[in-house]
Amino acid sequence: MADPEQAFPFPFFGAGEADYYMWAEVHVRFAREPTTSQRAAIADAVPVPLRGAVDWCEGRQLMVASGLFLHGAVVRAYPAAPGELDRIGEDGWLYAAPSRIAALNADIEAWLRRIHGECPVLAAYRAEDPDSGGTRLSPWHDWSLAQLPGLLPELERVLDHSGNATSMARGIMAMARRASRLPRLGVFAADMMSWSDGPA
């Protein structure tokens, strides 16, 4: 079996086969502030369906997101597997074929690994979309939860702010609570969750 430290170069909370309803976003916190040229390379490599917003804030924080019509962007960006069809749901929305969604998920993971080579990634986060059925979480997500104690000092620094870094920190802590990992994190995490956690 491969060494998890080599297979998983940084924590990615929400890693796995995600399903999406209307939109998608991915948050990245870097270990240090990327240079201007690194920012350009990172932004240029964002998966096409997530180029609706490329938002840098606080120097080390990046959020990329689709527009409202994610599935249309996915259909335009990736081919469907032979025999697979896109569909229109009962709600009237277009849903991309499963192979197209799998291609987006693979593209996100490849992008994260690539940008880690540009500037070290401290952690990445993708929320589960309850309207689509959530994410089939992978071993990378499970390994990430085990790394959470070492990230707590960093998360604590951004929890009393507003913006994307705070949203990411709160989302990570909510994932830990749903996975029943918080009791292992001590008093600090319990206190933090009392005011920062979102709905399960």
C-alpha positions in Angstrom: 0.0 0.0 0.0 1.2 3.5 -0.9 2.4 5.8 1.9 -0.6 8.2 2.6 1.9 11.1 3.0 2.9 10.5 -0.7 -0.6 9.7 -2.0 -2.2 12.6 -0.2 0.1 15.6 -0.4 -2.1 17.9 1.7 -5.6 17.7 3.3 -8.5 17.9 0.9 -11.8 18.0 2.9 -14.6 16.8 0.7 -12.5 14.7 -1.6 -14.3 12.0 -3.5 -17.0 11.7 -6.1 -19.1 14.8 -5.6 -22.5 15.3 -7.2 -23.7 18.8 -7.9 -27.0 20.5 -8.3 -26.7 24.1 -9.6 -23.1 25.1 -8.8 -19.8 24.1 -7.3 -17.0 25.8 -5.5 -13.6 24.8 -4.1 -11.6 26.6 -1.5 -7.8 26.5 -1.2 -5.6 27.9 1.6 -1.9 28.0 0.7 0.9 27.6 3.2 2.3 30.9 2.1 1.2 33.8 -0.1 1.7 32.9 -3.8 3.8 35.2 -5.9 2.2 37.2 -8.7 3.4 34.7 -11.3 2.3 31.7 -9.2 -1.2 33.3 -8.9 -1.4 33.6 -12.6 -0.3 30.0 -13.2 -2.8 28.7 -10.6 -5.7 30.7 -12.1 -4.8 29.7 -15.6 -5.1 26.0 -14.6 -8.5 26.2 -12.9 -10.9 23.6 -14.4 -13.0 25.4 -17.0 -16.4 24.8 -15.3 -15.0 26.6 -12.1 -13.9 29.7 -13.8 -17.1 31.6 -13.1 -15.3 33.1 -10.1 -11.6 33.1 -9.2 -11.5 35.1 -5.9 -8.2 35.7 -4.1 -8.4 37.1 -0.5 -6.2 37.5 2.5 -3.2 36.8 0.4 -3.2 33.0 0.9 -6.9 32.1 0.3 -8.4 31.2 -3.1 -12.0 30.3 -3.9 -13.0 29.1 -7.4 -16.6 28.6 -8.4 -18.9 27.8 -11.3 -21.7 30.1 -12.3 -25.3 29.1 -11.5 -25.6 26.7 -14.5 -22.7 24.3 -13.6 -24.1 21.3 -15.6 -24.2 23.3 -18.8 -20.5 24.2 -18.3 -19.6 20.6 -17.6 -21.4 19.4 -20.8 -19.4 21.9 -22.8 -16.1 21.0 -21.1 -16.0 17.2 -21.0 -17.2 14.4 -23.4 -19.7 11.9 -22.2 -18.9 8.2 -22.2 -20.3 6.2 -25.1 -24.0 5.4 -24.5 -24.4 7.9 -21.7 -26.8 10.8 -22.0 -27.3 14.1 -20.3 -30.9 14.5 -19.0 -33.4 17.1 -18.0 -34.6 16.6 -14.4 -38.2 16.9 -13.2 -37.2 20.4 -11.9 -36.4 21.4 -15.5 -32.6 21.6 -14.9 -30.0 20.1 -17.2 -28.0 17.3 -15.5 -24.7 16.3 -17.1 -24.0 12.6 -17.7 -22.3 10.8 -14.8 -19.0 10.4 -16.8 -18.9 14.1 -17.4 -19.3 14.8 -13.6 -16.6 12.2 -12.9 -14.3 14.0 -15.3 -14.9 17.3 -13.4 -14.1 15.6 -10.1 -10.9 14.1 -11.6 -9.9 17.5 -13.0 -10.4 19.2 -9.7 -8.1 16.7 -7.9 -5.5 17.0 -10.7 -5.6 20.8 -10.5 -5.1 20.8 -6.7 -2.1 18.5 -7.1 -0.7 20.7 -9.9 -1.0 24.0 -8.0 0.5 22.4 -4.9 3.6 22.1 -7.1 3.4 25.9 -7.8 2.9 26.9 -4.2 2.4 24.6 -1.3 -1.3 24.0 -0.4 -2.1 23.9 3.3 -5.6 22.5 2.8 -8.4 22.4 0.3 -12.2 22.2 0.9 -15.2 21.3 -1.2 -18.6 21.3 0.6 -21.0 18.5 0.1 -24.1 19.6 -1.8 -27.1 18.1 0.0 -29.5 19.0 -2.9 -27.6 16.6 -5.2 -27.1 13.8 -2.7 -23.7 14.8 -1.4 -20.3 13.3 -2.0 -19.0 9.7 -1.9 -16.1 10.7 0.3 -12.8 9.1 -0.5 -9.8 7.9 1.5 -8.2 11.3 0.8 -11.0 12.9 2.8 -10.7 10.4 5.6 -6.9 10.9 5.8 -7.6 14.7 5.8 -9.8 14.4 8.9 -6.9 12.7 10.7 -4.7 15.8 9.9 -7.2 18.2 11.5 -5.5 18.6 14.9 -2.4 20.1 13.2 -4.6 22.6 11.3 -6.5 23.9 14.3 -4.2 26.8 15.0 -4.5 28.0 11.4 -8.3 27.6 11.5 -8.6 29.4 14.8 -6.9 32.5 13.2 -9.6 32.9 10.6 -12.7 31.9 12.4 -13.4 35.4 13.8 -13.1 37.0 10.3 -15.6 37.1 7.4 -15.0 35.9 3.9 -13.9 32.7 2.1 -11.2 31.7 4.7 -13.8 31.7 7.5 -16.4 29.8 5.3 -13.7 27.2 4.6 -12.8 26.8 8.3 -16.4 26.5 9.4 -17.1 24.0 6.7 -14.1 21.8 7.7 -15.2 21.8 11.3 -18.8 20.9 10.3 -17.4 18.0 8.4 -15.4 16.9 11.4 -18.5 17.1 13.6 -20.6 15.0 11.2 -17.7 12.4 11.1 -17.7 12.3 15.0 -14.1 13.5 15.0 -14.6 16.6 17.3 -14.4 14.8 20.7 -10.8 13.8 19.8 -9.9 17.4 19.2 -10.3 18.7 22.8 -11.9 21.6 24.5 -10.8 24.2 21.9 -12.7 22.5 19.1 -15.8 22.1 21.2 -15.8 25.8 22.1 -15.2 26.8 18.5 -18.0 24.6 17.3 -20.5 26.2 19.7 -20.6 29.3 17.6 -19.1 28.5 14.2 -20.6 25.2 13.0 -23.2 25.2 10.3 -26.1 22.8 9.9 -25.2 19.1 9.7 
